[in-house]
Amino acid sequence: MKKKYLIWLLLIPLAQLYVKNCTIHYEKLGESTIIESKNIHLKVVTRHEHLPLHYIGDAYSVICQSDNTINSPERKSEFIPKGWTAIPAPTLPCSIENGIKCDHKTLAEEAKKSVSVFDNSTVVVITHNGLSISFDNCKTFAKWDLSNIPRDNHINRTAEFEKCQERQNDATNGEACWDLNFIEENKPKYSDIQVIAPGNITFSFESEALKKQKKLKFTSTDFGKTWTCSCD
């Protein structure tokens, strides 16, 4: 009996170590509001992910609640409750000094620089490669990305783009590498974002990558389906 008891004493901590280190699990770290308006509530939710042999560290989601998200299902592993939905997220600074660590309060403050709400219905998010826009309270999102930059606008091509294009053997005319022209000192700046009417949005785009004209203006009048550029 005593021997069995000792075996159990040994097995219990081993089982705890196994559960902690060798199984997939998630832990909610916190949440903070980014914007709360009459019709829309936006928050950052942070979590710790333990995915052995894949990823161990913190992660975050930007989530939205409105009348149009009421039927969105719960997403347990991301700690997104029913009636909320994850939306395209801006690139936010998590600490990587001692592993990836995300502080929800810091991220919410940073997100305010990249997330805007217009007329209590339109959400605009500046993402890593463009804009994501919802005209229906986070139900759906349209997208503007760097592929909309006209190819005849002379570009200061980066070394990363040239290397990528060589690897692609120019089979796609640089399409797969295009975004690499807009990194580091060529990182885009978005300004003058205006929602003029439902489905009608305009904004300015700036980048040191542009030789001919440093500032371009883009407009959509059909809910982000098509875009026109004032590039002259």
Backbone bond lengths (Angstrom), bond angles and torsions (degrees), N, CA, C in turn:
res aa  C-N    CA-C-N  psi(-1)  N-CA   C-N-CA  omega(-1)  CA-C   N-CA-C  phi
1 M - - - 1.470 - - 1.519 111.20 -
2 K 1.342 114.06 -44.00 1.458 119.24 -179.36 1.525 110.58 -64.20
3 K 1.354 115.20 -37.05 1.461 120.29 -179.48 1.535 110.60 -64.94
4 K 1.354 116.17 -42.89 1.457 120.31 178.41 1.529 111.41 -62.95
5 Y 1.330 114.49 -38.55 1.462 119.78 179.40 1.529 111.25 -62.24
6 L 1.332 115.93 -42.05 1.469 120.82 178.89 1.528 111.18 -65.58
7 I 1.329 115.47 -37.83 1.473 119.56 178.40 1.527 110.28 -62.84
8 W 1.346 116.07 -43.91 1.468 120.07 178.11 1.524 111.29 -62.46
9 L 1.329 116.14 -38.39 1.468 119.59 178.09 1.521 111.49 -61.47
10 L 1.325 116.04 -33.47 1.461 120.46 178.04 1.532 111.54 -77.81
11 L 1.340 116.37 -37.93 1.459 120.36 -175.81 1.529 113.17 -70.63
12 I 1.330 116.70 -35.73 1.462 120.12 -176.91 1.530 112.16 -59.67
13 P 1.378 119.81 -51.69 1.473 118.30 178.38 1.523 112.91 -65.69
14 L 1.342 117.54 -31.24 1.463 119.98 177.42 1.526 110.62 -66.01
15 A 1.344 115.87 -39.96 1.461 119.99 177.33 1.516 111.20 -65.31
16 Q 1.337 115.99 -39.66 1.465 120.15 178.68 1.526 110.73 -63.94
17 L 1.339 116.39 -41.60 1.464 120.74 177.29 1.520 111.25 -63.40
18 Y 1.325 115.75 -39.46 1.462 119.89 179.50 1.531 110.97 -63.50
19 V 1.336 115.85 -47.51 1.462 120.27 -179.74 1.522 110.70 -61.20
20 K 1.338 115.71 -40.70 1.459 120.21 -176.74 1.519 112.74 -71.29
21 N 1.332 117.21 -39.63 1.463 120.17 -169.96 1.522 115.45 -107.62
22 C 1.329 118.18 -18.11 1.459 119.41 -171.19 1.528 113.96 -120.20
23 T 1.319 117.63 3.07 1.461 119.77 179.00 1.524 110.23 -120.16
24 I 1.324 114.92 157.71 1.465 120.65 178.14 1.524 109.22 -77.89
25 H 1.321 116.44 126.20 1.459 119.24 173.71 1.521 110.80 -153.57
26 Y 1.316 115.30 159.91 1.459 123.08 -176.70 1.527 109.06 -129.57
27 E 1.321 114.62 147.38 1.465 119.71 178.30 1.525 109.43 -135.40
28 K 1.316 116.59 125.99 1.459 119.91 177.20 1.520 109.92 -73.04
29 L 1.346 115.89 133.62 1.465 120.94 -179.21 1.523 111.91 -101.31
30 G 1.327 117.17 -36.78 1.463 118.84 -179.86 1.513 111.78 166.52
31 E 1.320 115.88 177.46 1.463 121.04 177.95 1.522 109.37 -151.43
32 S 1.341 115.36 148.77 1.465 120.94 179.20 1.525 109.13 -143.99
33 T 1.316 115.73 144.95 1.467 121.57 179.43 1.526 110.77 -75.76
34 I 1.334 114.86 136.84 1.468 121.12 172.90 1.530 108.82 -94.09
35 I 1.319 115.75 -56.02 1.465 122.39 -179.39 1.527 108.11 -143.38
36 E 1.306 116.74 138.55 1.457 121.17 172.05 1.523 107.95 -133.28
37 S 1.325 115.47 111.69 1.461 120.79 179.56 1.526 108.95 -114.08
38 K 1.308 116.18 -170.25 1.460 120.59 -176.87 1.522 112.10 -59.94
39 N 1.345 117.09 -41.14 1.461 120.83 -173.91 1.521 114.72 -113.22
40 I 1.332 117.49 -10.65 1.466 120.30 -171.95 1.526 110.54 -134.33
41 H 1.325 115.52 137.62 1.460 121.72 174.65 1.526 107.78 -126.60
42 L 1.321 116.84 122.93 1.459 123.02 -178.76 1.525 109.73 -117.80
43 K 1.333 115.87 134.25 1.457 121.13 -179.08 1.526 111.11 -137.62
44 V 1.337 115.25 159.08 1.460 122.64 166.65 1.518 107.81 -103.74
45 V 1.332 116.29 131.82 1.462 121.76 174.99 1.531 107.55 -119.35
46 T 1.322 116.57 127.89 1.465 120.44 179.20 1.528 109.99 -109.88
47 R 1.320 115.09 150.97 1.460 121.48 -178.90 1.525 109.64 -148.61
48 H 1.325 115.37 158.46 1.471 120.90 171.62 1.520 107.41 -103.78
49 E 1.327 116.17 128.09 1.461 121.53 179.82 1.525 109.66 -108.81
50 H 1.313 116.20 130.06 1.471 120.97 176.10 1.523 107.29 -119.70
51 L 1.332 114.81 97.19 1.459 122.20 -178.02 1.523 107.84 -120.42
52 P 1.317 118.41 88.34 1.473 121.38 -175.66 1.522 112.45 -51.11
53 L 1.323 114.42 138.72 1.469 123.43 179.97 1.521 113.15 66.68
54 H 1.334 116.95 7.42 1.466 120.04 179.05 1.529 111.14 -130.51
55 Y 1.325 117.54 -65.07 1.466 120.74 -177.87 1.519 109.97 -157.20
56 I 1.321 114.88 133.75 1.463 121.47 173.88 1.523 107.03 -132.48
57 G 1.311 116.78 114.30 1.461 120.90 -178.47 1.516 110.30 164.66
58 D 1.317 115.51 -174.01 1.460 120.58 -178.52 1.529 111.12 -88.19
59 A 1.314 115.37 158.62 1.464 122.22 176.69 1.524 107.85 -149.40
60 Y 1.323 116.22 168.44 1.462 119.54 -179.43 1.526 110.97 -143.27
61 S 1.308 115.18 158.06 1.459 122.26 172.31 1.521 107.85 -131.55
62 V 1.326 115.98 146.63 1.463 121.17 168.87 1.514 106.13 -101.87
63 I 1.332 116.68 125.01 1.461 120.14 -173.78 1.521 110.82 -124.00
64 C 1.328 114.43 155.96 1.465 120.81 -174.39 1.526 110.47 -133.76
65 Q 1.325 115.20 142.09 1.454 122.18 174.52 1.526 108.93 -125.85
66 S 1.327 115.82 132.73 1.467 121.41 175.66 1.522 108.00 -159.28
67 D 1.320 116.78 179.48 1.461 120.31 176.58 1.524 111.49 -61.38
68 N 1.330 116.54 -26.99 1.464 120.32 -178.13 1.524 113.83 -87.73
69 T 1.326 118.06 -1.36 1.469 120.12 177.44 1.521 111.37 -111.07
70 I 1.320 117.04 7.39 1.461 121.47 -172.03 1.527 112.99 -59.19
71 N 1.339 116.85 -27.68 1.469 120.32 -179.06 1.522 113.26 -96.54
72 S 1.320 117.65 6.41 1.466 120.26 179.26 1.527 109.83 -66.85
73 P 1.343 118.14 133.32 1.465 120.49 -176.76 1.537 111.75 -75.93
74 E 1.294 115.73 159.73 1.466 121.54 174.81 1.523 109.68 -67.43
75 R 1.331 116.80 142.43 1.471 122.36 173.95 1.521 106.86 -121.49
76 K 1.322 114.83 94.63 1.461 120.86 -168.86 1.524 113.37 -63.13
77 S 1.325 117.56 -42.77 1.465 119.36 -175.59 1.524 112.46 -67.57
78 E 1.340 116.82 -20.51 1.469 120.52 177.85 1.528 111.69 -104.70
79 F 1.323 116.77 1.21 1.470 123.00 178.65 1.536 111.27 58.82
80 I 1.337 113.73 40.96 1.461 120.59 175.56 1.522 108.13 -102.36
81 P 1.322 118.47 113.79 1.467 120.35 -175.86 1.528 112.70 -73.18
82 K 1.312 115.61 163.91 1.464 121.29 176.19 1.533 109.22 -59.31
83 G 1.321 115.48 139.67 1.460 120.22 -179.24 1.520 113.64 91.42
84 W 1.342 116.32 -3.46 1.466 122.24 175.29 1.523 108.08 -117.08
85 T 1.334 116.68 155.51 1.457 120.42 177.76 1.525 110.35 -136.87
86 A 1.331 115.66 144.54 1.467 120.34 174.73 1.517 108.83 -75.09
87 I 1.331 116.93 139.67 1.459 121.72 179.95 1.525 109.06 -121.04
88 P 1.335 118.22 163.83 1.469 119.69 175.47 1.523 109.83 -52.86
89 A 1.312 116.07 130.91 1.466 119.81 -172.10 1.526 111.58 -106.60
90 P 1.331 116.47 146.02 1.458 119.19 171.21 1.524 109.72 -70.96
91 T 1.325 115.91 162.30 1.457 120.28 174.94 1.518 108.46 -78.78
92 L 1.313 116.65 114.77 1.457 121.67 -175.10 1.528 109.99 -114.51
93 P 1.344 117.14 148.92 1.465 121.02 -171.67 1.526 114.00 -84.26
94 C 1.313 116.20 102.27 1.461 120.77 169.95 1.532 108.24 -90.86
95 S 1.323 116.86 145.94 1.460 121.34 178.30 1.524 109.99 -69.37
96 I 1.330 117.28 136.25 1.469 120.63 177.49 1.523 111.49 -122.54
97 E 1.340 116.39 13.84 1.466 119.99 -177.16 1.523 111.47 -65.32
98 N 1.317 116.57 -47.23 1.467 121.39 179.16 1.527 109.53 -124.96
99 G 1.327 116.02 62.14 1.455 119.85 -172.59 1.519 109.29 86.99
100 I 1.330 116.40 164.24 1.459 120.15 -177.24 1.528 108.97 -80.31
101 K 1.338 115.75 117.24 1.457 121.40 -178.21 1.525 109.42 -129.29
102 C 1.330 115.70 128.16 1.462 121.33 -176.11 1.525 110.08 -116.90
103 D 1.320 116.29 121.38 1.462 121.82 177.78 1.527 108.81 -98.45
104 H 1.325 117.33 118.73 1.463 120.78 -172.36 1.526 113.06 -63.40
105 K 1.329 117.65 -33.95 1.465 119.74 -179.54 1.527 111.07 -68.99
106 T 1.333 116.17 -43.10 1.467 121.03 178.07 1.522 110.63 -63.82
107 L 1.336 116.23 -43.47 1.467 120.11 -178.36 1.522 111.84 -65.58
108 A 1.335 117.07 -37.71 1.466 120.17 178.95 1.522 110.92 -63.39
109 E 1.329 116.91 -40.58 1.467 120.02 177.81 1.516 111.21 -65.80
110 E 1.331 116.71 -41.27 1.465 120.46 178.21 1.524 111.19 -66.71
111 A 1.322 116.48 -36.73 1.470 120.59 -178.09 1.523 111.93 -64.15
112 K 1.329 116.96 -28.10 1.464 120.62 179.83 1.533 111.89 -61.25
113 K 1.345 117.34 -21.71 1.459 121.19 178.10 1.531 111.71 -78.09
114 S 1.345 116.43 -17.86 1.462 120.57 -172.74 1.515 114.52 -120.25
115 V 1.334 117.44 -6.15 1.464 121.23 -177.65 1.525 109.25 -121.54
116 S 1.331 116.63 131.07 1.468 121.23 -179.88 1.522 109.79 -134.47
117 V 1.332 115.29 150.19 1.462 121.65 174.68 1.524 108.44 -122.64
118 F 1.339 116.04 129.94 1.462 121.89 -179.77 1.526 109.03 -119.19
119 D 1.319 115.70 135.85 1.473 121.83 174.41 1.525 112.99 54.54
120 N 1.327 116.63 28.16 1.468 121.57 177.29 1.524 113.87 57.71
121 S 1.351 118.14 19.12 1.464 119.24 -179.13 1.525 113.28 -144.83
122 T 1.337 117.13 -26.63 1.462 120.99 -176.75 1.523 110.05 -102.67
123 V 1.329 115.72 125.22 1.467 122.00 178.04 1.520 108.42 -111.05
124 V 1.328 116.43 130.07 1.464 121.95 177.97 1.520 108.22 -121.38
125 V 1.331 115.88 126.82 1.465 121.85 -179.68 1.524 108.70 -121.72
126 I 1.331 116.55 126.81 1.465 121.21 172.58 1.522 107.11 -85.71
127 T 1.327 116.71 115.02 1.458 122.03 -178.66 1.525 110.23 -103.75
128 H 1.326 117.16 -172.85 1.463 120.36 -175.27 1.521 112.45 -68.80
129 N 1.333 117.86 -21.61 1.468 118.21 -178.42 1.520 113.75 -134.97
130 G 1.349 117.02 25.47 1.457 118.48 176.76 1.516 113.27 155.91
131 L 1.325 115.40 -148.78 1.465 122.00 179.48 1.523 109.38 -121.86
132 S 1.331 115.44 141.42 1.460 121.68 169.16 1.519 107.11 -115.35
133 I 1.325 116.49 130.40 1.471 120.69 -173.31 1.515 110.26 -129.01
134 S 1.323 115.75 129.64 1.465 121.20 172.68 1.525 108.59 -113.55
135 F 1.333 115.75 125.45 1.461 121.20 177.22 1.527 111.53 -98.96
136 D 1.338 116.30 2.29 1.466 120.09 -174.35 1.530 112.07 -132.13
137 N 1.307 115.86 45.97 1.469 120.75 174.20 1.530 113.06 57.36
138 C 1.326 116.31 46.32 1.474 122.96 173.27 1.525 114.26 76.49
139 K 1.324 118.03 9.31 1.471 119.16 178.41 1.521 110.69 -72.09
140 T 1.331 117.11 -45.69 1.460 122.41 177.82 1.528 108.71 -136.85
141 F 1.331 115.50 160.02 1.461 120.58 179.67 1.522 110.87 -130.97
142 A 1.327 115.48 132.76 1.459 121.82 169.19 1.522 108.04 -93.88
143 K 1.331 115.90 167.20 1.464 118.86 -173.50 1.522 111.77 -138.43
144 W 1.313 114.65 137.55 1.465 121.12 165.24 1.518 106.02 -116.80
145 D 1.341 117.06 128.23 1.464 118.60 177.47 1.521 110.67 -131.02
146 L 1.319 115.35 -179.81 1.464 121.19 -172.01 1.522 113.55 -66.84
147 S 1.316 117.30 -13.33 1.467 119.04 176.88 1.523 111.57 -67.69
148 N 1.345 116.99 -13.68 1.472 120.93 178.69 1.531 113.16 -80.61
149 I 1.335 117.47 -7.48 1.466 119.66 176.09 1.526 108.78 -69.99
150 P 1.322 118.43 123.22 1.471 119.81 -179.00 1.522 112.27 -58.46
151 R 1.318 116.06 137.32 1.471 120.59 -177.97 1.533 111.62 -72.45
152 D 1.350 117.02 -20.18 1.466 118.60 179.83 1.528 111.97 -83.47
153 N 1.337 116.77 -2.52 1.463 119.85 174.35 1.525 106.78 -83.89
154 H 1.326 117.08 113.64 1.467 121.45 -172.27 1.521 110.85 -55.75
155 I 1.327 116.03 133.20 1.455 122.83 -173.03 1.528 110.43 -116.68
156 N 1.329 115.86 135.19 1.461 120.46 167.90 1.529 107.82 -77.58
157 R 1.288 116.36 94.53 1.463 120.14 -174.14 1.528 110.55 -71.67
158 T 1.321 115.88 138.91 1.459 120.79 -179.24 1.523 110.25 -87.29
159 A 1.331 114.41 161.02 1.473 119.77 177.17 1.527 109.98 -62.29
160 E 1.335 116.80 -34.87 1.461 120.82 179.65 1.527 110.76 -63.87
161 F 1.349 115.95 -39.04 1.460 119.92 177.80 1.527 110.44 -63.55
162 E 1.337 116.67 -46.30 1.466 120.61 -177.64 1.527 110.99 -61.50
163 K 1.340 116.52 -41.92 1.473 120.09 179.59 1.525 110.27 -65.14
164 C 1.310 115.66 -42.78 1.461 120.19 179.53 1.517 111.08 -63.11
165 Q 1.329 116.28 -41.81 1.463 120.56 -178.60 1.533 110.96 -65.04
166 E 1.321 115.85 -36.63 1.472 119.27 176.85 1.521 110.60 -62.85
167 R 1.344 116.15 -42.15 1.464 119.84 179.82 1.527 111.13 -66.47
168 Q 1.342 115.71 -33.35 1.467 119.97 179.13 1.528 111.81 -77.25
169 N 1.336 115.62 -10.71 1.469 121.44 -179.68 1.522 111.52 59.81
170 D 1.347 115.15 27.38 1.457 122.91 176.66 1.533 112.74 59.04
171 A 1.341 116.51 18.16 1.467 119.48 -177.26 1.527 112.33 -66.11
172 T 1.327 116.18 -27.09 1.465 119.63 -178.58 1.527 111.58 -111.41
173 N 1.327 116.84 17.31 1.460 121.59 -179.88 1.534 111.59 56.77
174 G 1.337 115.24 31.37 1.456 120.02 176.43 1.512 114.85 82.94
175 E 1.348 118.15 2.65 1.462 120.48 -176.53 1.524 111.67 -58.29
176 A 1.329 117.19 -43.50 1.458 121.34 -176.92 1.524 112.06 -68.25
177 C 1.322 116.44 -18.31 1.463 121.24 -176.05 1.528 113.10 -107.46
178 W 1.324 116.84 -5.43 1.465 122.48 -168.64 1.526 113.30 -52.73
179 D 1.336 116.99 -43.65 1.465 120.60 -175.66 1.528 112.45 -62.00
180 L 1.333 117.73 -21.58 1.467 121.05 -179.15 1.523 112.39 -69.81
181 N 1.327 117.42 -10.25 1.467 120.30 173.63 1.527 111.79 -76.37
182 F 1.333 116.75 -10.42 1.462 120.80 -172.49 1.536 111.39 -122.14
183 I 1.337 115.16 46.80 1.461 120.69 178.30 1.532 109.74 -120.50
184 E 1.332 115.27 167.12 1.465 123.09 177.10 1.532 110.78 52.98
185 E 1.338 117.87 -120.88 1.471 119.04 -175.78 1.527 112.44 -68.31
186 N 1.325 117.05 -14.42 1.472 121.30 177.86 1.523 112.70 -95.62
187 K 1.325 117.37 10.14 1.467 121.25 -177.29 1.524 110.52 -57.21
188 P 1.325 118.00 131.87 1.466 121.24 -176.10 1.527 113.44 -67.16
189 K 1.327 114.54 154.37 1.459 122.37 171.12 1.531 107.67 -124.29
190 Y 1.313 115.81 134.02 1.453 121.61 -179.88 1.522 108.72 -113.76
191 S 1.320 116.23 132.89 1.462 119.76 -177.13 1.532 109.93 -148.34
192 D 1.329 115.81 174.67 1.477 122.24 176.92 1.528 112.17 52.45
193 I 1.325 116.91 37.46 1.470 119.87 177.95 1.527 108.80 -71.66
194 Q 1.326 115.52 123.44 1.467 120.29 -178.48 1.525 110.27 -137.34
195 V 1.317 115.52 133.67 1.464 121.12 171.18 1.521 106.27 -103.85
196 I 1.327 115.37 105.51 1.461 121.72 -171.64 1.521 111.61 -79.72
197 A 1.330 115.25 -36.81 1.463 122.39 179.91 1.521 106.43 -158.86
198 P 1.335 118.91 167.64 1.462 119.60 177.83 1.528 111.82 -52.76
199 G 1.333 115.91 123.10 1.460 120.49 179.55 1.507 114.83 82.02
200 N 1.325 117.84 1.26 1.465 122.32 -175.82 1.529 108.94 -118.70
201 I 1.330 116.07 111.85 1.457 120.82 -176.11 1.521 110.19 -133.94
202 T 1.323 115.73 146.99 1.455 121.41 176.49 1.522 109.33 -140.08
203 F 1.341 116.31 150.31 1.463 120.34 177.20 1.523 109.74 -158.66
204 S 1.322 115.41 163.72 1.464 121.54 177.78 1.525 110.20 -107.78
205 F 1.323 114.75 144.67 1.463 122.85 -178.49 1.518 108.66 -123.92
206 E 1.331 117.09 129.14 1.463 121.89 178.38 1.513 109.98 -128.76
207 S 1.330 115.93 143.80 1.458 120.91 175.52 1.514 109.66 -163.06
208 E 1.328 115.87 143.72 1.462 120.69 175.06 1.524 111.25 -69.03
209 A 1.330 116.57 -10.71 1.463 119.92 176.98 1.523 111.86 -69.31
210 L 1.336 116.53 -21.79 1.463 120.90 -177.01 1.524 110.32 -84.52
211 K 1.319 117.06 120.58 1.467 121.30 178.91 1.525 111.54 -86.36
212 K 1.318 115.66 -48.93 1.460 121.55 -170.38 1.524 111.85 -70.93
213 Q 1.323 116.77 -43.31 1.458 121.74 -176.17 1.519 107.64 -147.31
214 K 1.315 116.82 115.21 1.460 121.25 -172.53 1.524 113.38 -71.93
215 K 1.329 117.22 -20.33 1.459 120.63 -176.53 1.521 109.85 -130.21
216 L 1.341 116.34 124.46 1.451 122.14 178.99 1.528 109.25 -116.43
217 K 1.321 116.33 151.92 1.455 121.02 178.06 1.518 109.46 -119.44
218 F 1.327 116.15 128.37 1.460 121.65 -179.23 1.525 110.13 -116.06
219 T 1.335 115.14 144.16 1.461 121.08 -178.48 1.516 110.04 -138.98
220 S 1.331 115.66 140.75 1.460 121.47 170.05 1.529 108.10 -129.30
221 T 1.322 115.65 134.33 1.471 120.24 177.88 1.525 111.11 -116.00
222 D 1.345 116.82 9.46 1.469 120.26 -177.25 1.532 111.25 -130.93
223 F 1.325 114.86 44.46 1.466 121.52 175.27 1.537 112.46 62.73
224 G 1.330 116.68 34.24 1.454 121.18 175.50 1.503 115.72 80.49
225 K 1.340 117.90 10.64 1.475 119.76 178.39 1.525 111.19 -71.84
226 T 1.348 116.15 -40.85 1.452 121.37 178.02 1.527 109.10 -133.72
227 W 1.337 114.56 156.54 1.477 120.36 -177.56 1.518 109.81 -131.84
228 T 1.339 115.51 141.63 1.466 120.98 173.34 1.510 108.15 -115.23
229 C 1.325 115.06 149.21 1.462 120.80 -176.86 1.522 110.27 -118.79
230 S 1.331 115.87 131.48 1.469 120.44 170.03 1.518 105.65 -90.82
231 C 1.313 114.71 92.13 1.471 120.65 -168.89 1.528 112.95 -115.56
232 D 1.321 117.66 13.47 1.469 119.83 -177.79 1.511 111.26 -100.02
